[in-house]
């Protein structure tokens, strides 16, 4: 097992992915406004870019997982990183919104890093150490989330396109690092079929859902992804409306708890999961997440919200435990295929849920109950917990 250089590269990859996305968060509105010369058009193009990325990821992610099983993890991961770098470079130099849409669609189609990272960990990490590895991946995600917007804001103050050059440079450096350092975890085989049927995202997801244990885990993942996207797409609007927080305060609070989450996932997730086991840890973490979401809906003072966020940090144990559980359920020669299907499920949620969540949030404001969306999100988390609790341990 090639653990040392492989895990470090995977963590750097996840960090750079999130850092690159975070870099552009403060800048994208200004860039699109400068490209379209119209604020209203900029909002429209921003939504179109996001939906196109999610749609292409949904369509192609299962195929990328299949390719990773057939040809190996390394080439798929490096190509995915390279496409992401090209996307950021296009943002930096393009003067037309249609060109941004074209390259962002390419990045969505090649967004296979999560798929391959999860499969690679399953290849190279013994089952008892996977909770820690997945916890470290979550920590890298959180640190990138904290660093990205801060660095993007500073670079954007110099030039609106500079953060995109920085994100592209980081991607290309990581590709070069991976090409030199990253060992292949699974050489692949020609036994894994590659047909139109196996490349069809709907078919790939249905095949996973039909399997007794894995199907329930995938359905649980879908419910969790819907809940996550409801929270993610309405969180800042809720804080602005409910507590009248400024952008700076929202960013500070998010950064503080993201850092706490990174620390918790680095040091505490593995001991908790190893003590409770994958199933109990997954159920406990998901139930705690449902409680946090329901509590957020009725939070009326900031200290209540902050107390709930502390519990949200602890609830992250559920995600790592479920990933570990899935990896134990799947054969070695199909880790990529299954992770690709799960990525496709998440991409479907990312494509469809934000619009629905926005409609519900807007409707709820008329009745002075902005927390309604979090009640809905909590309901999906409870469905996820039920599916996990009723799935036999394999």
C-alpha positions in Angstrom: 0.0 0.0 0.0 1.3 3.4 -1.0 -0.1 5.4 1.8 2.2 8.2 2.6 2.6 10.1 -0.7 -0.9 9.0 -1.8 -2.8 10.3 1.2 -0.9 13.6 1.2 -1.6 14.1 -2.4 -5.3 13.4 -2.0 -5.6 15.8 0.9 -3.8 18.5 -1.1 -6.1 17.8 -4.0 -9.3 18.2 -1.9 -7.8 21.3 -0.3 -7.0 22.9 -3.7 -10.4 22.0 -5.1 -12.1 23.8 -2.2 -9.6 26.6 -2.2 -10.1 27.2 -5.9 -13.9 27.3 -5.4 -13.5 29.6 -2.4 -11.1 31.9 -4.2 -13.8 32.9 -6.7 -16.8 33.2 -4.3 -16.1 36.9 -3.5 -15.1 37.7 -7.1 -17.5 35.9 -9.4 -20.2 38.5 -9.2 -17.8 41.3 -10.2 -16.3 39.3 -13.0 -19.6 38.4 -14.5 -20.8 41.9 -14.2 -17.7 43.2 -16.0 -18.2 40.6 -18.7 -22.0 41.1 -19.2 -22.0 44.8 -18.3 -25.3 44.2 -16.6 -25.9 43.1 -13.0 -29.2 41.4 -13.8 -27.6 39.4 -16.6 -24.7 38.6 -14.3 -27.0 36.9 -11.8 -28.7 35.0 -14.6 -25.4 33.8 -16.0 -24.1 32.9 -12.5 -27.1 30.6 -12.0 -26.7 29.1 -15.5 -23.0 28.4 -14.8 -23.8 26.6 -11.5 -26.7 24.5 -13.0 -24.7 23.5 -16.0 -21.8 22.4 -13.9 -24.0 20.3 -11.7 -25.9 18.8 -14.7 -22.7 17.8 -16.5 -21.3 16.3 -13.3 -24.5 14.3 -12.9 -24.2 13.0 -16.5 -20.5 12.1 -16.5 -19.6 11.2 -12.9 -20.7 7.6 -13.1 -18.7 7.2 -16.3 -15.6 8.6 -14.6 -16.0 6.2 -11.8 -16.3 3.3 -14.3 -13.2 4.6 -16.2 -11.3 4.7 -12.9 -12.1 1.0 -12.3 -11.1 0.0 -15.9 -8.0 2.1 -16.4 -6.9 3.1 -12.9 -7.4 6.0 -10.5 -4.4 8.0 -11.4 -5.1 9.1 -15.0 -8.7 9.9 -14.2 -7.8 12.1 -11.2 -5.0 13.9 -13.1 -7.3 14.6 -16.1 -10.0 15.9 -13.8 -7.6 18.3 -12.1 -6.3 19.5 -15.4 -9.8 20.3 -16.7 -10.5 22.2 -13.5 -7.3 24.2 -14.0 -8.4 25.0 -17.6 -11.8 26.2 -16.4 -10.2 28.6 -13.9 -7.8 29.8 -16.6 -10.7 30.4 -19.0 -12.4 32.5 -16.2 -9.2 34.6 -16.0 -8.8 35.4 -19.7 -12.3 35.1 -21.2 -14.3 38.2 -22.3 -17.5 36.4 -23.2 -20.1 34.7 -20.9 -20.7 31.9 -23.4 -17.0 30.9 -23.2 -17.2 30.8 -19.4 -20.3 28.5 -19.8 -18.5 26.2 -22.2 -15.4 25.7 -20.0 -17.5 25.5 -16.8 -19.4 22.7 -18.5 -16.1 21.0 -19.3 -15.1 21.3 -15.7 -18.4 19.8 -14.5 -18.0 16.9 -17.0 -14.5 16.2 -15.6 -15.4 16.8 -11.9 -14.2 13.4 -10.8 -11.9 14.3 -7.9 -14.3 13.3 -5.1 -15.2 10.0 -6.9 -11.6 9.0 -7.4 -10.3 10.3 -4.0 -12.9 8.2 -2.2 -12.1 5.1 -4.3 -8.4 5.7 -3.9 -8.7 5.7 -0.1 -10.7 2.5 -0.2 -7.9 1.0 -2.3 -5.0 2.0 -0.1 -6.4 2.1 3.4 -7.3 -0.8 5.6 -11.0 -0.8 6.7 -10.2 0.1 10.3 -8.3 3.2 9.2 -10.8 4.5 6.7 -12.7 6.6 9.1 -9.6 8.6 9.9 -8.7 9.0 6.2 -12.2 10.2 5.4 -12.1 12.5 8.4 -8.8 14.0 7.1 -10.5 14.6 3.7 -13.3 16.4 5.5 -10.7 18.5 7.4 -8.9 19.4 4.1 -12.3 20.4 2.7 -13.0 22.7 5.7 -9.6 24.3 5.7 -9.9 25.1 2.0 -13.3 26.5 2.6 -11.8 28.9 5.2 -8.8 29.9 3.2 -10.4 30.3 -0.2 -12.7 33.3 0.3 -10.2 35.2 2.4 -7.4 34.8 -0.2 -9.8 35.4 -3.0 -11.0 38.7 -1.5 -7.4 39.9 -1.0 -6.3 38.9 -4.6 -9.5 40.3 -6.0 -8.8 43.7 -4.5 -5.6 43.8 -6.7 -7.3 42.6 -9.9 -10.7 40.9 -10.4 -9.1 38.2 -12.5 -6.1 37.5 -10.3 -7.9 34.9 -8.1 -8.7 32.8 -11.2 -5.1 32.8 -12.3 -4.1 31.7 -8.8 -6.7 28.9 -8.8 -5.5 27.7 -12.2 -1.9 27.8 -11.1 -2.6 25.7 -8.0 -4.5 23.1 -10.1 -1.7 22.8 -12.6 1.0 22.6 -9.9 -1.0 19.8 -8.3 -1.3 18.0 -11.6 2.5 18.1 -12.0 3.0 17.0 -8.4 0.6 14.1 -8.9 2.3 13.1 -12.2 5.6 12.9 -10.4 4.6 11.5 -7.0 1.3 9.8 -7.0 1.4 6.0 -7.3 -1.4 4.1 -8.9 -3.6 2.4 -6.3 -5.3 0.1 -8.8 -4.0 -0.7 -12.2 -7.5 -1.4 -13.6 -8.5 -4.2 -15.7 -10.2 -4.9 -19.1 -12.8 -7.0 -17.5 -14.8 -4.0 -16.3 -17.2 -3.4 -19.1 -17.5 0.0 -20.7 -20.8 0.3 -22.7 -23.5 2.9 -23.4 -25.6 1.2 -20.7 -22.8 1.4 -18.0 -22.1 5.0 -19.0 -25.7 6.0 -18.6 -25.9 7.9 -15.3 -29.5 6.9 -14.6 -28.7 3.3 -15.2 -25.6 3.5 -13.1 -27.5 5.0 -10.2 -30.5 2.5 -10.6 -28.1 -0.4 -10.5 -26.7 0.8 -7.2 -30.1 1.5 -5.7 -31.3 -2.0 -6.6 -28.6 -3.7 -4.4 -30.1 -4.5 -1.0 -27.5 -3.0 1.4 -25.8 -0.5 -1.0 -29.2 0.7 -2.3 -30.3 1.8 1.1 -27.0 3.5 1.8 -27.3 5.3 -1.6 -30.9 6.4 -0.8 -29.7 7.6 2.6 -26.9 9.6 0.8 -29.5 11.2 -1.6 -31.6 12.3 1.4 -28.5 13.7 3.1 -27.4 15.5 -0.1 -30.8 17.1 -0.5 -30.7 18.3 3.1 -27.1 19.6 2.7 -28.0 21.6 -0.5 -31.1 23.1 1.2 -28.9 24.3 4.1 -26.1 25.4 1.8 -28.2 27.4 -0.6 -30.2 29.3 2.0 -27.9 29.6 5.0 -26.5 33.1 4.4 -29.9 34.5 3.4 -31.4 33.1 6.6 -28.7 34.7 8.8 -29.2 38.0 7.0 -33.0 38.0 7.4 -33.3 36.4 10.9 -30.4 38.1 12.7 -29.5 41.0 10.4 -25.9 39.9 10.3 -23.4 41.7 8.1 -21.4 39.8 5.4 -18.3 40.2 7.5 -19.9 38.6 10.6 -21.4 35.7 8.5 -18.0 35.1 7.0 -16.2 35.2 10.4 -18.7 32.7 12.0 -18.5 30.3 9.1 -14.7 30.4 9.1 -14.5 29.8 12.9 -16.7 26.8 12.8 -15.1 25.5 9.6 -11.8 25.5 11.4 -13.3 23.8 14.5 -14.7 21.2 12.1 -11.4 20.6 10.5 -9.8 20.0 13.9 -12.6 17.7 15.0 -12.4 15.6 11.8 -8.6 15.4 12.0 -8.4 14.1 15.6 -11.8 12.9 16.8 -13.7 11.3 14.0 -11.6 8.1 13.8 -11.8 7.3 17.5 -15.5 7.9 17.6 -16.3 5.7 14.5 -13.9 3.0 15.6 -15.6 2.9 19.0 -19.2 3.0 17.8 -18.8 1.2 14.5 -19.7 2.5 11.1 -23.5 1.9 11.4 -24.0 3.4 14.9 -21.7 6.4 14.2 -23.5 7.1 10.9 -26.9 7.0 12.5 -25.9 9.0 15.5 -24.2 11.7 13.4 -27.2 11.9 11.0 -29.7 12.2 13.9 -27.6 15.0 15.5 -27.5 16.8 12.2 -31.3 16.6 12.0 -31.5 18.0 15.5 -29.2 20.9 14.6 -31.3 21.8 11.5 -34.5 21.7 13.4 -33.1 23.8 16.2 -31.7 26.3 13.6 -35.3 26.8 12.3 -36.4 28.0 15.7 -33.3 29.8 16.8 -34.1 33.4 17.8 -30.8 34.6 19.4 -27.2 34.3 18.2 -26.0 32.2 21.2 -28.5 29.5 20.3 -27.3 29.4 16.8 -23.6 29.2 17.9 -24.4 26.3 20.3 -26.1 24.5 17.5 -23.1 25.0 15.2 -20.9 23.3 17.8 -23.2 20.3 17.6 -23.0 20.5 13.8 -19.2 20.1 14.0 -19.7 16.9 16.0 -22.3 15.6 13.6 -19.7 15.4 10.8 -18.8 12.0 12.2 -21.8 10.7 10.4 -20.5 11.5 6.9 -17.1 9.8 7.5 -18.8 6.8 9.0 -21.1 6.4 6.1 -18.3 6.6 3.6 -16.4 4.0 5.5 -19.5 1.8 5.5 -20.0 2.1 1.8 -16.4 1.2 1.1 -16.8 -2.0 3.2 -19.9 -3.0 1.3 -18.3 -2.6 -2.2 -15.9 -5.0 -3.9 -12.4 -3.7 -4.7 -13.0 -3.8 -8.5 -16.1 -1.6 -8.3 -15.1 1.1 -5.8 -14.8 3.7 -8.6 -18.1 2.7 -10.3 -20.1 3.0 -7.0 -18.4 6.3 -5.9 -19.2 7.7 -9.4 -22.8 6.8 -8.9 -22.9 8.4 -5.5 -21.2 11.6 -6.9 -23.9 11.6 -9.6 -26.6 11.4 -6.9 -25.0 14.4 -5.2 -24.7 16.3 -8.5 -28.4 15.8 -9.1 -29.2 17.3 -5.7 -26.9 20.2 -6.4 -28.6 20.9 -9.8 -32.3 20.7 -8.6 -32.4 21.5 -4.9 -31.2 25.2 -4.8 -34.1 26.4 -7.0 -36.7 24.6 -4.9 -35.1 25.7 -1.6 -35.1 29.3 -2.8 -38.8 29.1 -3.7 -39.6 27.7 -0.3 -37.5 30.3 1.5 -39.2 33.1 -0.4 -42.6 31.8 0.3 -41.8 31.3 4.0 -40.8 35.0 4.3 -44.4 36.0 3.6 -45.4 34.1 6.7 -42.5 35.3 8.9 -41.1 31.8 9.3 -37.7 31.8 7.4 -36.7 28.7 9.3 -39.2 26.5 7.3 -36.5 25.4 4.9 -34.4 24.0 7.8 -37.5 22.1 9.0 -37.7 20.5 5.5 -33.9 19.8 5.6 -34.2 18.2 9.0 -37.0 16.0 7.6 -34.7 14.7 4.9 -32.0 14.0 7.5 -34.4 12.0 9.6 -35.3 10.0 6.5 -31.5 9.4 5.9 -31.1 8.3 9.6 -34.1 5.9 9.2 -32.6 4.3 6.1 -29.2 3.9 7.9 -30.8 2.5 11.0 -32.8 -0.1 9.1 -29.9 -1.2 6.9 -28.3 -4.4 8.0 -24.6 -4.2 8.8 -22.6 -6.1 6.1 
